[in-house]
Amino acid sequence: MPPPAFDRLRALAIGSQAIGLMLIITLETVMDNAARPWQGWVLAAMLVTALTIALVRLYRHKRLQKQLAERRRFLEEDDER
């Protein structure tokens, strides 16, 4: 089965990273050196978001592989009868 044309998780990952980058640049522009702690929190949020999306993608991939293996096993058992 081919992958869908539009991947929501990929769009979410790209969007969240773009928003984080814009926020970091905006904080630097507005607050100068006082923005450092806030930029750290934004970066941490970006990393947590990226890791969460990666785990969801991995979970979906593993679930799909498991379903395909079950279908193959079912078809093989059906062919043997």
NUTOR-214214 format. One record per atom (N, C-alpha, C, O): z, x, y; residue in three letters; residue number from 1; atom name. Coordinates in pm, 1 decimal, padded with zeros to 6 digits. Atoms other than C-alpha are relative to their C-alpha. Layout:
REM NUTOR-214214
((Z,X,Y),'ALA',NUM,'CA')
...
END
This chain:
REM NUTOR-214214
((00000.0,00084.4,-00117.2),'MET',1,'N')
((00000.0,00000.0,00000.0),'MET',1,'CA')
((00000.0,00089.3,00124.0),'MET',1,'C')
((00087.5,00174.8,00138.0),'MET',1,'O')
((00005.3,-00084.5,-00120.3),'PRO',2,'N')
((-00101.3,00155.4,00333.6),'PRO',2,'CA')
((00113.3,-00034.2,00095.7),'PRO',2,'C')
((00162.1,-00147.1,00097.6),'PRO',2,'O')
((-00106.6,00026.9,-00097.3),'PRO',3,'N')
((00159.6,00191.8,00605.4),'PRO',3,'CA')
((-00049.0,-00097.9,00106.4),'PRO',3,'C')
((-00168.5,-00104.4,00135.1),'PRO',3,'O')
((00041.2,00095.6,-00103.6),'PRO',4,'N')
((00161.2,-00077.0,00873.4),'PRO',4,'CA')
((-00056.6,00072.6,00122.0),'PRO',4,'C')
((-00024.2,00188.4,00148.6),'PRO',4,'O')
((00063.8,-00060.4,-00117.2),'ALA',5,'N')
((-00043.6,-00015.0,01184.9),'ALA',5,'CA')
((00101.8,00029.0,00110.2),'ALA',5,'C')
((00087.7,00125.9,00184.8),'ALA',5,'O')
((-00101.9,-00018.9,-00103.3),'PHE',6,'N')
((00261.6,-00051.1,01408.1),'PHE',6,'CA')
((00134.1,00018.7,-00068.4),'PHE',6,'C')
((00181.3,-00070.4,-00139.0),'PHE',6,'O')
((-00128.9,-00030.8,00060.9),'ASP',7,'N')
((00585.4,00112.3,01299.2),'ASP',7,'CA')
((00108.8,-00017.7,00105.6),'ASP',7,'C')
((00116.8,00059.8,00200.9),'ASP',7,'O')
((-00103.3,00029.8,-00099.5),'ARG',8,'N')
((00880.6,-00036.9,01487.0),'ARG',8,'CA')
((00100.9,00112.9,00013.5),'ARG',8,'C')
((00145.5,00143.9,00124.0),'ARG',8,'O')
((-00097.7,-00108.6,-00007.2),'LEU',9,'N')
((01115.4,00246.3,01395.4),'LEU',9,'CA')
((-00055.5,00119.5,00076.8),'LEU',9,'C')
((00016.0,00183.7,00153.7),'LEU',9,'O')
((00061.2,-00111.2,-00073.6),'ARG',10,'N')
((00871.3,00506.1,01524.4),'ARG',10,'CA')
((-00004.1,-00031.1,00149.3),'ARG',10,'C')
((00024.8,00055.4,00231.9),'ARG',10,'O')
((00002.6,00040.2,-00141.1),'ALA',11,'N')
((00828.9,00312.3,01848.8),'ALA',11,'CA')
((00140.0,00005.7,00060.0),'ALA',11,'C')
((00157.3,00048.5,00174.2),'ALA',11,'O')
((-00138.2,-00006.4,-00047.4),'LEU',12,'N')
((01206.6,00281.5,01879.6),'LEU',12,'CA')
((00043.7,00144.7,00021.2),'LEU',12,'C')
((00110.5,00175.6,00119.9),'LEU',12,'O')
((-00036.3,-00141.6,-00012.6),'ALA',13,'N')
((01249.5,00655.4,01822.0),'ALA',13,'CA')
((-00064.1,00062.3,00124.3),'ALA',13,'C')
((00002.3,00131.4,00201.5),'ALA',13,'O')
((00070.4,-00056.3,-00115.3),'ILE',14,'N')
((00987.2,00749.1,02079.3),'ILE',14,'CA')
((00056.2,-00057.1,00129.9),'ILE',14,'C')
((00079.3,00016.7,00225.8),'ILE',14,'O')
((-00053.5,00063.9,-00120.1),'GLY',15,'N')
((01118.6,00497.7,02332.2),'GLY',15,'CA')
((00139.3,00048.2,00035.7),'GLY',15,'C')
((00168.6,00073.1,00152.6),'GLY',15,'O')
((-00137.1,-00043.6,-00028.4),'SER',16,'N')
((01481.1,00602.7,02296.3),'SER',16,'CA')
((00002.5,00144.3,00049.9),'SER',16,'C')
((00080.8,00177.9,00138.8),'SER',16,'O')
((00004.5,-00138.5,-00046.3),'GLN',17,'N')
((01394.6,00970.2,02336.2),'GLN',17,'CA')
((-00057.2,00009.0,00141.6),'GLN',17,'C')
((-00010.4,00089.0,00222.7),'GLN',17,'O')
((00057.8,00000.6,-00134.9),'ALA',18,'N')
((01178.9,00896.9,02642.1),'ALA',18,'CA')
((00101.5,-00049.2,00103.3),'ALA',18,'C')
((00113.6,00008.2,00211.5),'ALA',18,'O')
((-00102.6,00051.6,-00091.7),'ILE',19,'N')
((01454.9,00690.6,02803.2),'ILE',19,'CA')
((00109.7,00103.5,00021.0),'ILE',19,'C')
((00155.8,00123.2,00133.4),'ILE',19,'O')
((-00102.9,-00103.4,-00011.4),'GLY',20,'N')
((01709.3,00963.5,02728.3),'GLY',20,'CA')
((-00044.1,00115.1,00088.6),'GLY',20,'C')
((00032.8,00163.2,00171.8),'GLY',20,'O')
((00051.8,-00109.6,-00082.2),'LEU',21,'N')
((01489.6,01232.4,02881.5),'LEU',21,'CA')
((-00006.7,-00040.5,00147.2),'LEU',21,'C')
((00031.6,00036.4,00235.4),'LEU',21,'O')
((00005.8,00046.9,-00138.6),'MET',22,'N')
((01428.2,01023.5,03192.8),'MET',22,'CA')
((00139.8,-00010.6,00060.4),'MET',22,'C')
((00159.9,00021.9,00177.4),'MET',22,'O')
((-00137.4,00011.8,-00049.0),'LEU',23,'N')
((01800.8,00956.2,03223.0),'LEU',23,'CA')
((00059.5,00137.0,00030.8),'LEU',23,'C')
((00127.9,00153.6,00131.7),'LEU',23,'O')
((-00050.4,-00135.7,-00024.5),'ILE',24,'N')
((01885.2,01326.7,03192.2),'ILE',24,'CA')
((-00059.9,00057.8,00128.3),'ILE',24,'C')
((00011.8,00117.1,00209.0),'ILE',24,'O')
((00066.0,-00051.4,-00121.2),'ILE',25,'N')
((01630.2,01419.0,03460.5),'ILE',25,'CA')
((00051.4,-00073.0,00123.9),'ILE',25,'C')
((00075.2,-00010.7,00227.4),'ILE',25,'O')
((-00051.2,00077.8,-00113.5),'THR',26,'N')
((01749.9,01136.6,03687.8),'THR',26,'CA')
((00141.5,00042.5,00036.2),'THR',26,'C')
((00173.9,00057.1,00154.1),'THR',26,'O')
((-00137.1,-00044.8,-00027.0),'LEU',27,'N')
((02112.8,01243.9,03650.2),'LEU',27,'CA')
((00000.3,00134.9,00070.9),'LEU',27,'C')
((00077.2,00155.5,00164.9),'LEU',27,'O')
((00007.7,-00132.5,-00063.3),'GLU',28,'N')
((02020.2,01603.1,03740.0),'GLU',28,'CA')
((-00046.2,-00013.0,00144.8),'GLU',28,'C')
((00004.7,00056.1,00233.0),'GLU',28,'O')
((00052.9,00017.8,-00134.8),'THR',29,'N')
((01825.3,01484.2,04043.8),'THR',29,'CA')
((00104.1,-00061.3,00093.3),'THR',29,'C')
((00118.9,-00018.2,00207.6),'THR',29,'O')
((-00093.8,00073.9,-00084.5),'VAL',30,'N')
((02094.0,01249.8,04173.0),'VAL',30,'CA')
((00132.9,00072.7,00015.7),'VAL',30,'C')
((00186.8,00080.6,00126.1),'VAL',30,'O')
((-00136.6,-00052.5,-00002.5),'MET',31,'N')
((02416.7,01428.2,04081.2),'MET',31,'CA')
((00008.4,00152.6,00002.5),'MET',31,'C')
((00117.1,00207.0,00021.9),'MET',31,'O')
((00004.5,-00146.5,00004.5),'ASP',32,'N')
((02311.9,01795.8,04060.6),'ASP',32,'CA')
((00093.7,00052.8,-00108.9),'ASP',32,'C')
((00082.8,00009.2,-00223.4),'ASP',32,'O')
((-00085.2,-00062.0,00102.5),'ASN',33,'N')
((02580.7,02001.2,03879.8),'ASN',33,'CA')
((00105.5,-00094.7,-00056.7),'ASN',33,'C')
((00155.9,-00071.5,-00166.6),'ASN',33,'O')
((-00099.1,00095.8,00050.0),'ALA',34,'N')
((02819.2,01706.1,03844.9),'ALA',34,'CA')
((-00055.1,-00082.8,-00116.3),'ALA',34,'C')
((00019.2,-00154.8,-00183.0),'ALA',34,'O')
((00063.4,00078.9,00106.1),'ALA',35,'N')
((02572.1,01555.4,03599.5),'ALA',35,'CA')
((00017.6,00061.2,-00138.0),'ALA',35,'C')
((-00012.2,-00004.6,-00237.7),'ALA',35,'O')
((-00007.0,-00069.5,00129.2),'ARG',36,'N')
((02643.8,01808.9,03323.1),'ARG',36,'CA')
((00072.6,-00078.6,-00108.8),'ARG',36,'C')
((00018.1,-00094.1,-00218.1),'ARG',36,'O')
((-00066.9,00075.1,00107.4),'PRO',37,'N')
((02904.3,01604.9,03132.5),'PRO',37,'CA')
((-00076.7,-00126.3,-00040.3),'PRO',37,'C')
((-00084.9,-00160.0,-00158.4),'PRO',37,'O')
((00076.4,00120.7,00029.0),'TRP',38,'N')
((02695.4,01289.0,03162.4),'TRP',38,'CA')
((-00125.3,00033.0,-00080.0),'TRP',38,'C')
((-00163.6,-00041.3,-00170.4),'TRP',38,'O')
((00118.1,-00040.9,00075.1),'GLN',39,'N')
((02388.7,01474.2,03040.9),'GLN',39,'CA')
((00036.2,00031.8,-00145.0),'GLN',39,'C')
((-00041.2,00004.3,-00236.7),'GLN',39,'O')
((-00046.3,-00027.2,00136.3),'GLY',40,'N')
((02588.1,01590.7,02740.2),'GLY',40,'CA')
((00018.1,-00128.2,-00079.6),'GLY',40,'C')
((-00019.2,-00134.8,-00196.8),'GLY',40,'O')
((-00017.7,00128.5,00067.9),'TRP',41,'N')
((02681.1,01232.4,02656.0),'TRP',41,'CA')
((-00134.1,-00065.8,-00031.0),'TRP',41,'C')
((-00152.3,-00125.0,-00137.4),'TRP',41,'O')
((00133.1,00057.0,00023.9),'VAL',42,'N')
((02320.6,01120.5,02694.8),'VAL',42,'CA')
((-00067.6,00073.0,-00115.9),'VAL',42,'C')
((-00128.5,00010.0,-00202.3),'VAL',42,'O')
((00058.6,-00077.0,00109.5),'LEU',43,'N')
((02205.2,01402.5,02467.8),'LEU',43,'CA')
((00064.6,-00037.0,-00133.4),'LEU',43,'C')
((-00004.6,-00050.8,-00234.3),'LEU',43,'O')
((-00069.3,00040.3,00123.0),'ALA',44,'N')
((02470.8,01309.2,02210.9),'ALA',44,'CA')
((-00048.0,-00137.7,-00046.4),'ALA',44,'C')
((-00068.8,-00159.6,-00165.7),'ALA',44,'O')
((00050.0,00133.5,00035.5),'ALA',45,'N')
((02355.3,00946.2,02222.9),'ALA',45,'CA')
((-00141.9,00008.0,-00055.1),'ALA',45,'C')
((-00176.8,-00064.2,-00148.4),'ALA',45,'O')
((00136.4,-00017.9,00049.6),'MET',46,'N')
((01995.0,01060.0,02176.2),'MET',46,'CA')
((00001.8,00052.6,-00143.5),'MET',46,'C')
((-00075.3,00006.7,-00227.7),'MET',46,'O')
((-00008.8,-00056.3,00134.7),'LEU',47,'N')
((02092.8,01264.5,01870.6),'LEU',47,'CA')
((00049.6,-00103.4,-00101.1),'LEU',47,'C')
((-00003.2,-00112.9,-00211.8),'LEU',47,'O')
((-00051.5,00104.1,00089.8),'VAL',48,'N')
((02294.5,00980.5,01717.9),'VAL',48,'CA')
((-00108.5,-00103.8,-00028.8),'VAL',48,'C')
((-00124.6,-00147.5,-00142.8),'VAL',48,'O')
((00108.4,00096.5,00018.2),'THR',49,'N')
((02004.6,00741.8,01773.2),'THR',49,'CA')
((-00106.9,00055.8,-00092.8),'THR',49,'C')
((-00153.5,-00014.0,-00182.9),'THR',49,'O')
((00102.8,-00061.2,00084.2),'ALA',50,'N')
((01755.8,00983.8,01617.4),'ALA',50,'CA')
((00046.1,00010.9,-00145.2),'ALA',50,'C')
((-00031.5,-00016.0,-00236.9),'ALA',50,'O')
((-00051.4,-00010.3,00136.9),'LEU',51,'N')
((01977.8,01043.8,01314.1),'LEU',51,'CA')
((00009.5,-00136.7,-00066.7),'LEU',51,'C')
((-00020.1,-00150.0,-00185.5),'LEU',51,'O')
((-00007.5,00135.7,00055.0),'THR',52,'N')
((02035.3,00671.1,01267.0),'THR',52,'CA')
((-00137.8,-00049.6,-00040.8),'THR',52,'C')
((-00154.3,-00106.8,-00148.6),'THR',52,'O')
((00136.6,00042.2,00031.8),'ILE',53,'N')
((01662.9,00600.9,01279.7),'ILE',53,'CA')
((-00051.6,00075.6,-00122.0),'ILE',53,'C')
((-00117.7,00016.9,-00207.6),'ILE',53,'O')
((00043.0,-00078.2,00116.4),'ALA',54,'N')
((01597.7,00883.8,01032.6),'ALA',54,'CA')
((00063.7,-00052.7,-00128.3),'ALA',54,'C')
((-00002.8,-00060.5,-00231.6),'ALA',54,'O')
((-00067.0,00054.4,00118.5),'LEU',55,'N')
((01855.9,00740.7,00791.5),'LEU',55,'CA')
((-00057.6,-00135.9,-00040.1),'LEU',55,'C')
((-00073.5,-00164.1,-00158.9),'LEU',55,'O')
((00060.1,00130.4,00030.5),'VAL',56,'N')
((01707.2,00391.3,00818.8),'VAL',56,'CA')
((-00136.8,00019.2,-00063.6),'VAL',56,'C')
((-00170.6,-00050.6,-00159.3),'VAL',56,'O')
((00132.0,-00027.8,00058.3),'ARG',57,'N')
((01359.2,00531.9,00748.6),'ARG',57,'CA')
((00014.0,00050.8,-00143.1),'ARG',57,'C')
((-00061.1,00009.4,-00231.5),'ARG',57,'O')
((-00023.1,-00052.7,00134.1),'LEU',58,'N')
((01491.8,00724.7,00448.5),'LEU',58,'CA')
((00042.6,-00111.6,-00095.2),'LEU',58,'C')
((-00006.1,-00119.4,-00207.9),'LEU',58,'O')
((-00045.7,00112.1,00081.7),'TYR',59,'N')
((01670.6,00415.2,00316.9),'TYR',59,'CA')
((-00116.5,-00091.5,-00036.6),'TYR',59,'C')
((-00130.1,-00131.2,-00152.3),'TYR',59,'O')
((00115.2,00087.3,00026.6),'ARG',60,'N')
((01355.6,00203.0,00350.7),'ARG',60,'CA')
((-00096.7,00064.6,-00098.2),'ARG',60,'C')
((-00149.3,-00002.0,-00187.4),'ARG',60,'O')
((00090.9,-00071.0,00090.2),'HIS',61,'N')
((01144.9,00468.7,00178.8),'HIS',61,'CA')
((00054.9,00000.3,-00142.9),'HIS',61,'C')
((-00018.7,-00026.1,-00237.9),'HIS',61,'O')
((-00062.1,-00002.0,00133.3),'LYS',62,'N')
((01389.9,00500.7,-00112.2),'LYS',62,'CA')
((-00003.3,-00139.1,-00062.8),'LYS',62,'C')
((-00029.9,-00152.7,-00182.2),'LYS',62,'O')
((00002.8,00137.0,00051.2),'ARG',63,'N')
((01410.7,00121.8,-00146.9),'ARG',63,'CA')
((-00140.3,-00037.0,-00047.1),'ARG',63,'C')
((-00155.7,-00100.4,-00151.5),'ARG',63,'O')
((00137.7,00027.0,00038.9),'LEU',64,'N')
((01030.4,00096.7,-00157.2),'LEU',64,'CA')
((-00035.1,00073.4,-00128.8),'LEU',64,'C')
((-00099.1,00016.4,-00217.1),'LEU',64,'O')
((00026.3,-00075.9,00122.3),'GLN',65,'N')
((01010.5,00372.5,-00419.8),'GLN',65,'CA')
((00067.7,-00065.3,-00120.0),'GLN',65,'C')
((00010.0,-00070.6,-00228.6),'GLN',65,'O')
((-00072.3,00066.3,00108.7),'LYS',66,'N')
((01271.0,00191.9,-00629.6),'LYS',66,'CA')
((-00072.0,-00128.2,-00041.8),'LYS',66,'C')
((-00084.7,-00155.8,-00161.1),'LYS',66,'O')
((00072.5,00122.9,00031.8),'GLN',67,'N')
((01079.9,-00137.0,-00607.0),'GLN',67,'CA')
((-00129.8,00030.4,-00074.0),'GLN',67,'C')
((-00165.2,-00039.5,-00169.0),'GLN',67,'O')
((00123.9,-00037.3,00068.1),'LEU',68,'N')
((00755.1,00034.9,-00705.9),'LEU',68,'CA')
((00027.0,00044.6,-00143.1),'LEU',68,'C')
((-00048.7,00010.4,-00234.0),'LEU',68,'O')
((-00034.9,-00044.7,00134.8),'ALA',69,'N')
((00923.7,00200.1,-01004.5),'ALA',69,'CA')
((00036.0,-00118.8,-00088.9),'ALA',69,'C')
((-00001.4,-00121.9,-00206.1),'ALA',69,'O')
((-00033.9,00119.4,00077.5),'GLU',70,'N')
((01065.6,-00135.4,-01116.4),'GLU',70,'CA')
((-00124.4,-00079.2,-00036.2),'GLU',70,'C')
((-00134.8,-00129.3,-00148.2),'GLU',70,'O')
((00125.5,00070.9,00029.2),'ARG',71,'N')
((00721.6,-00297.9,-01090.0),'ARG',71,'CA')
((-00078.6,00071.4,-00108.5),'ARG',71,'C')
((-00131.1,00007.9,-00200.0),'ARG',71,'O')
((00072.1,-00076.5,00102.8),'ARG',72,'N')
((00562.9,-00017.4,-01291.0),'ARG',72,'CA')
((00063.7,-00019.4,-00136.9),'ARG',72,'C')
((-00005.1,-00041.0,-00236.6),'ARG',72,'O')
((-00070.9,00016.6,00126.7),'ARG',73,'N')
((00829.5,-00045.4,-01557.6),'ARG',73,'CA')
((-00023.0,-00140.5,-00055.6),'ARG',73,'C')
((-00043.4,-00156.8,-00175.9),'ARG',73,'O')
((00023.9,00137.1,00043.5),'PHE',74,'N')
((00785.7,-00423.4,-01571.0),'PHE',74,'CA')
((-00141.4,-00015.7,-00054.3),'PHE',74,'C')
((-00161.6,-00080.0,-00157.3),'PHE',74,'O')
((00138.7,00010.1,00046.1),'LEU',75,'N')
((00407.5,-00390.8,-01602.4),'LEU',75,'CA')
((-00020.7,00074.5,-00131.3),'LEU',75,'C')
((-00094.5,00027.8,-00217.9),'LEU',75,'O')
((00011.3,-00075.1,00124.8),'GLU',76,'N')
((00439.7,-00126.5,-01873.8),'GLU',76,'CA')
((00062.6,-00077.9,-00115.4),'GLU',76,'C')
((00007.7,-00080.2,-00225.5),'GLU',76,'O')
((-00063.8,00081.3,00104.1),'GLU',77,'N')
((00679.9,-00349.0,-02069.2),'GLU',77,'CA')
((-00086.3,-00120.6,-00034.0),'GLU',77,'C')
((-00095.0,-00160.8,-00150.0),'GLU',77,'O')
((00086.1,00115.7,00021.8),'ASP',78,'N')
((00444.2,-00642.5,-02024.2),'ASP',78,'CA')
((-00124.0,00039.5,-00079.9),'ASP',78,'C')
((-00170.5,-00038.1,-00163.4),'ASP',78,'O')
((00117.7,-00048.1,00072.5),'ASP',79,'N')
((00148.3,-00435.8,-02152.5),'ASP',79,'CA')
((00031.7,00028.1,-00146.2),'ASP',79,'C')
((-00054.6,00011.9,-00232.5),'ASP',79,'O')
((-00038.8,-00032.2,00136.6),'GLU',80,'N')
((00340.5,-00333.9,-02463.6),'GLU',80,'CA')
((00012.6,-00124.8,-00086.1),'GLU',80,'C')
((00002.4,-00115.6,-00208.4),'GLU',80,'O')
((-00017.3,00124.5,00076.6),'ARG',81,'N')
((00391.8,-00696.2,-02567.7),'ARG',81,'CA')
((-00127.7,-00055.0,-00044.0),'ARG',81,'C')
((-00130.8,-00159.2,-00109.5),'ARG',81,'O')
END
